[in-house]
């Protein structure tokens, strides 16, 4: 998969590599590391259960996908697969109190092959969502990665 991604992203695999960090477990320590990595732009794409993803979108840590993804991607995604929420405007503490604008910050990806071995109940109750870190350095590559995951590459 790494070589496929390098080819799709047109990455020269000698000086750059695509790195998948799957060590985050959403414990307190991992959340602190995640926040630090997100703020230092080490994370471009973020995949998490909906309940966790909501916290980051609410905190304005995710890029609005309507501003990032080209229409050829957005037009292929049914509206029920788009994750929408309101964001923090002032000092609201909880997503349910959000006063900021509503936006599209993620895509539900529970039907992708990578999740086929997960317990169906966990997928249904807290489905995985993918989004793009607002501070990510490689947003263009993030777009191409989403295109790849959704099987929307030009070869299809």
Steps between C-alpha positions, in 0.01 A plus 500: 500500500788740574636470147148557357463812714844628400404456134158665538643790700791526257733479797866436439537208742868567563477840674139467625286220630136470586474412868197347670507543878248266656634516857237740631252323726298803624628460856590824679869463412424429134259794482775731630744365240233532231429864589871578494553321167194669352618844606851441368361392160628144525150371424334559165209254501305404809281187531309446822169375634227760450481584872872592508505662156220734612721640777774596255262644241322699773839639609567629144782248448356361174495665159153557351488243220280723286796739482760230437359216291442557129148458366586170326546347846223685685245425228555124535440490876139464607391761753436235767871408490613855579574587862363842590513690826511847649833628625610693808446873460595641840559299814240229469622191683298230327405424139130503587543867605679603179410845369736508202410434139397154387731340249598173338814374671512128430386199305357185655718213381355200686432318173864491388676160491741605778211489747340170394651307794371735768203411717188617312341642816797731564496620141129572514507677837818703440598486131847607386537841339789638295593866484794727425696678773466877465875534575613219274794578273391272216137581433535426128625152587213463746256566216669233288499257792124550545457450125699176531305371802167570329629327186463814288840489333515589132572139404142399590 
